[in-house]
C-alpha cells in the first residue's frame, strides 16, 4: 500500500508539526490542512503514518528557522 503524503494527511501533519516545532499531537485533515474538520481520533495505521512523518523530519533535522 502506498503511503499518502498529501497535504493534510497524517504523514504530512506529523512532518509539519516537527518542522514548525509544535508539540507532538497526532491528527490530520481529510480535506487538506485547514479545510473541513480536524481528525484527532486516529486509527493505529494513521497514528503510524503521523509518527513516520514526525520521525522523518526529526531525523533530517529540517526545522523552521524563526531567525
MOPAC internal coordinates of N, CA, C and O (Angstrom, degrees):
PM7 1SCF
backbone

  N    0.0000 0     0.00 0     0.00 0    0    0    0
  C    1.4439 1     0.00 0     0.00 0    1    0    0
  C    1.5278 1   109.21 1     0.00 0    2    1    0
  O    1.2310 1   120.65 1   -47.17 1    3    2    1
  N    1.3295 1   116.37 1   132.83 1    3    2    1
  C    1.4611 1   121.95 1  -178.61 1    5    3    2
  C    1.5292 1   110.70 1   -78.47 1    6    5    3
  O    1.2310 1   120.89 1   -44.38 1    7    6    5
  N    1.3210 1   115.89 1   135.62 1    7    6    5
  C    1.4590 1   122.16 1   179.50 1    9    7    6
  C    1.5222 1   109.84 1   -71.36 1   10    9    7
  O    1.2310 1   120.72 1   -49.29 1   11   10    9
  N    1.3241 1   116.23 1   130.71 1   11   10    9
  C    1.4588 1   122.34 1   177.57 1   13   11   10
  C    1.5257 1   108.52 1   -83.64 1   14   13   11
  O    1.2310 1   120.49 1   -66.86 1   15   14   13
  N    1.3328 1   116.67 1   113.14 1   15   14   13
  C    1.4622 1   121.56 1   179.09 1   17   15   14
  C    1.5310 1   110.83 1  -112.08 1   18   17   15
  O    1.2310 1   120.48 1  -162.20 1   19   18   17
  N    1.3332 1   116.69 1    17.80 1   19   18   17
  C    1.4583 1   120.20 1  -177.18 1   21   19   18
  C    1.5288 1   111.94 1   -67.28 1   22   21   19
  O    1.2310 1   121.15 1   -20.37 1   23   22   21
  N    1.3252 1   115.41 1   159.63 1   23   22   21
  C    1.4585 1   122.10 1  -179.24 1   25   23   22
  C    1.5252 1   110.09 1   -57.49 1   26   25   23
  O    1.2310 1   120.86 1   -58.13 1   27   26   25
  N    1.3163 1   115.96 1   121.87 1   27   26   25
  C    1.4595 1   121.56 1  -179.39 1   29   27   26
  C    1.5122 1   114.21 1    99.46 1   30   29   27
  O    1.2310 1   120.01 1   166.50 1   31   30   29
  N    1.3464 1   117.59 1   -13.50 1   31   30   29
  C    1.4635 1   121.19 1  -178.83 1   33   31   30
  C    1.5293 1   110.32 1   -67.52 1   34   33   31
  O    1.2310 1   119.84 1   -18.43 1   35   34   33
  N    1.3320 1   117.92 1   161.57 1   35   34   33
  C    1.4608 1   119.39 1   177.26 1   37   35   34
  C    1.5347 1   112.65 1   -54.51 1   38   37   35
  O    1.2310 1   120.10 1   138.07 1   39   38   37
  N    1.3327 1   117.42 1   -41.93 1   39   38   37
  C    1.4652 1   121.48 1   179.68 1   41   39   38
  C    1.5287 1   110.08 1   -62.13 1   42   41   39
  O    1.2310 1   120.56 1   133.16 1   43   42   41
  N    1.3099 1   116.54 1   -46.84 1   43   42   41
  C    1.4638 1   122.30 1   179.32 1   45   43   42
  C    1.5241 1   111.64 1   -60.02 1   46   45   43
  O    1.2310 1   120.40 1   135.25 1   47   46   45
  N    1.3169 1   116.84 1   -44.75 1   47   46   45
  C    1.4653 1   120.60 1  -178.00 1   49   47   46
  C    1.5159 1   112.08 1   -69.09 1   50   49   47
  O    1.2310 1   120.02 1   143.94 1   51   50   49
  N    1.3368 1   117.56 1   -36.06 1   51   50   49
  C    1.4636 1   120.40 1   176.25 1   53   51   50
  C    1.5158 1   111.13 1   -62.63 1   54   53   51
  O    1.2310 1   120.80 1   134.01 1   55   54   53
  N    1.3264 1   116.08 1   -45.99 1   55   54   53
  C    1.4534 1   120.08 1   178.28 1   57   55   54
  C    1.5163 1   112.30 1   -64.27 1   58   57   55
  O    1.2310 1   120.39 1   139.26 1   59   58   57
  N    1.3223 1   116.85 1   -40.74 1   59   58   57
  C    1.4716 1   120.96 1  -179.98 1   61   59   58
  C    1.5242 1   111.30 1   -66.95 1   62   61   59
  O    1.2310 1   120.25 1   138.02 1   63   62   61
  N    1.3163 1   117.13 1   -41.98 1   63   62   61
  C    1.4688 1   119.46 1   179.04 1   65   63   62
  C    1.5212 1   110.61 1   -60.43 1   66   65   63
  O    1.2310 1   120.42 1   136.58 1   67   66   65
  N    1.3253 1   116.81 1   -43.42 1   67   66   65
  C    1.4556 1   120.86 1   177.32 1   69   67   66
  C    1.5275 1   110.65 1   -63.95 1   70   69   67
  O    1.2310 1   120.28 1   131.75 1   71   70   69
  N    1.3184 1   117.07 1   -48.25 1   71   70   69
  C    1.4609 1   122.34 1  -177.53 1   73   71   70
  C    1.5316 1   111.75 1   -56.81 1   74   73   71
  O    1.2310 1   120.40 1   135.97 1   75   74   73
  N    1.3150 1   116.84 1   -44.03 1   75   74   73
  C    1.4641 1   121.13 1  -176.65 1   77   75   74
  C    1.5294 1   113.39 1   -87.06 1   78   77   75
  O    1.2310 1   120.18 1  -177.29 1   79   78   77
  N    1.3251 1   117.26 1     2.71 1   79   78   77
  C    1.4582 1   120.66 1   177.24 1   81   79   78
  C    1.5194 1   113.68 1    73.33 1   82   81   79
  O    1.2310 1   121.05 1  -158.26 1   83   82   81
  N    1.3363 1   115.60 1    21.74 1   83   82   81
  C    1.4651 1   119.22 1   177.73 1   85   83   82
  C    1.5245 1   109.33 1   -79.38 1   86   85   83
  O    1.2310 1   120.85 1   -18.25 1   87   86   85
  N    1.3170 1   115.99 1   161.75 1   87   86   85
  C    1.4553 1   119.01 1   178.62 1   89   87   86
  C    1.5323 1   110.43 1   -71.60 1   90   89   87
  O    1.2310 1   121.98 1   -24.94 1   91   90   89
  N    1.3084 1   113.81 1   155.06 1   91   90   89
  C    1.4612 1   122.56 1   178.46 1   93   91   90
  C    1.5194 1   108.36 1   -63.22 1   94   93   91
  O    1.2310 1   120.45 1   -61.97 1   95   94   93
  N    1.3250 1   116.75 1   118.03 1   95   94   93
  C    1.4621 1   121.68 1  -176.34 1   97   95   94
  C    1.5259 1   109.78 1  -153.61 1   98   97   95
  O    1.2310 1   119.89 1   -96.91 1   99   98   97
  N    1.3395 1   117.81 1    83.09 1   99   98   97
  C    1.4663 1   120.77 1  -176.24 1  101   99   98
  C    1.5343 1   112.83 1   -53.60 1  102  101   99
  O    1.2310 1   121.34 1   -53.51 1  103  102  101
  N    1.3242 1   115.03 1   126.49 1  103  102  101
  C    1.4576 1   122.72 1   179.21 1  105  103  102
  C    1.5268 1   108.20 1  -167.28 1  106  105  103
  O    1.2310 1   121.02 1    -5.58 1  107  106  105
  N    1.3270 1   115.65 1   174.42 1  107  106  105
  C    1.4589 1   121.11 1   171.45 1  109  107  106
  C    1.5191 1   109.28 1  -161.66 1  110  109  107
  O    1.2310 1   121.29 1   -13.17 1  111  110  109
  N    1.3088 1   115.13 1   166.83 1  111  110  109
  C    1.4633 1   123.39 1   179.45 1  113  111  110
  C    1.5338 1   107.69 1  -121.29 1  114  113  111
  O    1.2310 1   118.90 1   -74.30 1  115  114  113
  N    1.3348 1   119.71 1   105.70 1  115  114  113
  C    1.4643 1   121.64 1  -176.20 1  117  115  114
  C    1.5286 1   114.56 1   -59.74 1  118  117  115
  O    1.2310 1   120.04 1   152.12 1  119  118  117
  N    1.3218 1   117.53 1   -27.88 1  119  118  117
  C    1.4684 1   120.85 1  -177.85 1  121  119  118
  C    1.5226 1   112.28 1  -103.53 1  122  121  119
  O    1.2310 1   119.91 1  -162.93 1  123  122  121
  N    1.3285 1   117.77 1    17.07 1  123  122  121
  C    1.4578 1   122.08 1  -176.90 1  125  123  122
  C    1.5192 1   109.35 1    99.05 1  126  125  123
  O    1.2310 1   120.46 1   -32.04 1  127  126  125
  N    1.3033 1   116.73 1   147.96 1  127  126  125
  C    1.4570 1   121.94 1  -175.13 1  129  127  126
  C    1.5254 1   111.84 1   -53.36 1  130  129  127
  O    1.2310 1   121.64 1   -53.58 1  131  130  129
  N    1.3309 1   114.46 1   126.42 1  131  130  129
  C    1.4596 1   121.14 1   177.74 1  133  131  130
  C    1.5200 1   114.69 1    81.64 1  134  133  131
  O    1.2310 1   119.96 1   179.30 1  135  134  133
  N    1.3208 1   117.68 1    -0.70 1  135  134  133
  C    1.4704 1   121.31 1  -179.51 1  137  135  134
  C    1.5257 1   109.44 1  -111.30 1  138  137  135
  O    1.2310 1   120.69 1   -46.60 1  139  138  137
  N    1.3009 1   116.29 1   133.40 1  139  138  137
  C    1.4588 1   119.93 1   179.84 1  141  139  138
  C    1.5079 1   111.04 1    77.26 1  142  141  139
  O    1.2310 1   120.91 1    55.76 1  143  142  141
  N    1.3085 1   115.86 1  -124.24 1  143  142  141
  C    1.4586 1   120.97 1  -174.44 1  145  143  142
  C    1.5250 1   110.37 1  -128.38 1  146  145  143
  O    1.2310 1   121.11 1   -28.78 1  147  146  145
  N    1.3247 1   115.47 1   151.22 1  147  146  145
  C    1.4649 1   123.56 1   179.03 1  149  147  146
  C    1.5209 1   108.48 1   -91.90 1  150  149  147
  O    1.2310 1   119.89 1   -51.92 1  151  150  149
  N    1.3224 1   117.82 1   128.08 1  151  150  149
  C    1.4623 1   123.16 1   179.46 1  153  151  150
  C    1.5219 1   109.30 1   -99.70 1  154  153  151
  O    1.2310 1   120.75 1   -56.36 1  155  154  153
  N    1.3345 1   116.17 1   123.64 1  155  154  153
  C    1.4638 1   121.11 1   178.71 1  157  155  154
  C    1.5324 1   111.95 1  -114.00 1  158  157  155
  O    1.2310 1   120.22 1   167.89 1  159  158  157
  N    1.3155 1   117.19 1   -12.11 1  159  158  157
  C    1.4665 1   122.58 1   178.14 1  161  159  158
  C    1.5255 1   107.91 1   -94.88 1  162  161  159
  O    1.2310 1   120.61 1   -95.91 1  163  162  161
  N    1.3300 1   116.44 1    84.09 1  163  162  161
  C    1.4525 1   122.34 1  -173.99 1  165  163  162
  C    1.5237 1   112.22 1   -88.92 1  166  165  163
  O    1.2310 1   121.33 1   -29.25 1  167  166  165
  N    1.3237 1   115.06 1   150.75 1  167  166  165
  C    1.4544 1   120.64 1   171.16 1  169  167  166
  C    1.5288 1   107.58 1   -73.96 1  170  169  167
  O    1.2310 1   120.48 1   -10.41 1  171  170  169
  N    1.2965 1   116.69 1   169.59 1  171  170  169
  C    1.4599 1   121.03 1   177.74 1  173  171  170
  C    1.5326 1   110.51 1   -59.69 1  174  173  171
  O    1.2310 1   120.24 1   138.47 1  175  174  173
  N    1.3290 1   117.15 1   -41.53 1  175  174  173
  C    1.4620 1   121.81 1   180.00 1  177  175  174
  C    1.5332 1   110.97 1   -65.65 1  178  177  175
  O    1.2310 1   120.20 1   137.13 1  179  178  177
  N    1.3246 1   117.22 1   -42.87 1  179  178  177
  C    1.4634 1   120.71 1   178.52 1  181  179  178
  C    1.5310 1   111.39 1   -64.53 1  182  181  179
  O    1.2310 1   120.67 1   140.92 1  183  182  181
  N    1.3198 1   116.32 1   -39.08 1  183  182  181
  C    1.4675 1   120.35 1   177.54 1  185  183  182
  C    1.5345 1   109.97 1   -64.00 1  186  185  183
  O    1.2310 1   120.47 1   141.10 1  187  186  185
  N    1.3341 1   116.70 1   -38.90 1  187  186  185
  C    1.4670 1   120.80 1   176.93 1  189  187  186
  C    1.5243 1   109.97 1   -62.96 1  190  189  187
  O    1.2310 1   119.76 1   138.66 1  191  190  189
  N    1.3250 1   118.06 1   -41.34 1  191  190  189
  C    1.4614 1   121.73 1   179.11 1  193  191  190
  C    1.5321 1   110.75 1   -64.02 1  194  193  191
  O    1.2310 1   120.16 1   137.65 1  195  194  193
  N    1.3339 1   117.30 1   -42.35 1  195  194  193
  C    1.4652 1   120.88 1   176.35 1  197  195  194
  C    1.5329 1   109.30 1   -60.08 1  198  197  195
  O    1.2310 1   120.69 1   131.83 1  199  198  197
  N    1.3276 1   116.28 1   -48.17 1  199  198  197
  C    1.4681 1   121.24 1   179.75 1  201  199  198
  C    1.5249 1   111.19 1   -58.87 1  202  201  199
  O    1.2310 1   120.53 1   138.00 1  203  202  201
  N    1.3322 1   116.60 1   -42.00 1  203  202  201
  C    1.4618 1   120.39 1   179.90 1  205  203  202
  C    1.5284 1   110.42 1   -61.98 1  206  205  203
  O    1.2310 1   119.97 1   136.86 1  207  206  205
  N    1.3221 1   117.67 1   -43.14 1  207  206  205
  C    1.4625 1   121.43 1   178.13 1  209  207  206
  C    1.5122 1   111.37 1   -63.67 1  210  209  207
  O    1.2310 1   120.84 1   135.51 1  211  210  209
  N    1.3276 1   116.00 1   -44.49 1  211  210  209
  C    1.4731 1   121.69 1   178.54 1  213  211  210
  C    1.5328 1   109.87 1   -60.67 1  214  213  211
  O    1.2310 1   120.80 1   128.06 1  215  214  213
  N    1.3450 1   116.08 1   -51.94 1  215  214  213
  C    1.4641 1   121.16 1  -175.92 1  217  215  214
  C    1.5243 1   112.53 1   -64.97 1  218  217  215
  O    1.2310 1   120.08 1   141.76 1  219  218  217
  N    1.3288 1   117.45 1   -38.24 1  219  218  217
  C    1.4634 1   120.75 1   177.82 1  221  219  218
  C    1.5231 1   109.96 1   -57.87 1  222  221  219
  O    1.2310 1   120.70 1   132.12 1  223  222  221
  N    1.3200 1   116.26 1   -47.88 1  223  222  221
  C    1.4596 1   119.19 1  -178.33 1  225  223  222
  C    1.5213 1   111.69 1   -68.18 1  226  225  223
  O    1.2310 1   120.29 1   140.07 1  227  226  225
  N    1.3184 1   117.04 1   -39.93 1  227  226  225
  C    1.4661 1   120.19 1   178.42 1  229  227  226
  C    1.5256 1   110.49 1   -60.00 1  230  229  227
  O    1.2310 1   120.25 1   137.84 1  231  230  229
  N    1.3361 1   117.13 1   -42.16 1  231  230  229
  C    1.4600 1   121.44 1  -179.76 1  233  231  230
  C    1.5237 1   111.44 1   -67.27 1  234  233  231
  O    1.2310 1   120.38 1   144.20 1  235  234  233
  N    1.3414 1   116.87 1   -35.80 1  235  234  233
  C    1.4579 1   120.84 1   178.50 1  237  235  234
  C    1.5323 1   111.35 1   -73.45 1  238  237  235
  O    1.2310 1   120.59 1   155.36 1  239  238  237
  N    1.3052 1   116.47 1   -24.64 1  239  238  237
  C    1.4628 1   120.22 1  -177.64 1  241  239  238
  C    1.5205 1   111.88 1    68.03 1  242  241  239
  O    1.2310 1   120.64 1  -150.10 1  243  242  241
  N    1.3207 1   116.38 1    29.90 1  243  242  241
  C    1.4682 1   122.49 1  -177.69 1  245  243  242
  C    1.5259 1   108.55 1   -94.30 1  246  245  243
  O    1.2310 1   120.92 1   -84.55 1  247  246  245
  N    1.3434 1   115.84 1    95.45 1  247  246  245
  C    1.4631 1   120.49 1  -175.37 1  249  247  246
  C    1.5196 1   111.04 1  -122.38 1  250  249  247
  O    1.2310 1   120.70 1   -29.56 1  251  250  249
  N    1.3020 1   116.26 1   150.44 1  251  250  249
  C    1.4611 1   122.91 1   179.03 1  253  251  250
  C    1.5318 1   109.67 1   -60.11 1  254  253  251
  O    1.2310 1   120.86 1   -48.80 1  255  254  253
  N    1.3274 1   115.96 1   131.20 1  255  254  253
  C    1.4653 1   121.12 1   175.07 1  257  255  254
  C    1.5209 1   107.17 1   -91.14 1  258  257  255
  O    1.2310 1   120.76 1   -73.47 1  259  258  257
  N    1.3006 1   116.15 1   106.53 1  259  258  257
  C    1.4674 1   121.67 1  -176.87 1  261  259  258
  C    1.5208 1   110.81 1   -83.21 1  262  261  259
  O    1.2310 1   120.54 1  -178.76 1  263  262  261
  N    1.3163 1   116.58 1     1.24 1  263  262  261
  C    1.3716 1   130.40 1   174.18 1  265  263  262
  C    1.3820 1   134.94 1    23.66 1  266  265  263
  O    1.2310 1   120.10 1   180.00 1  267  266  265

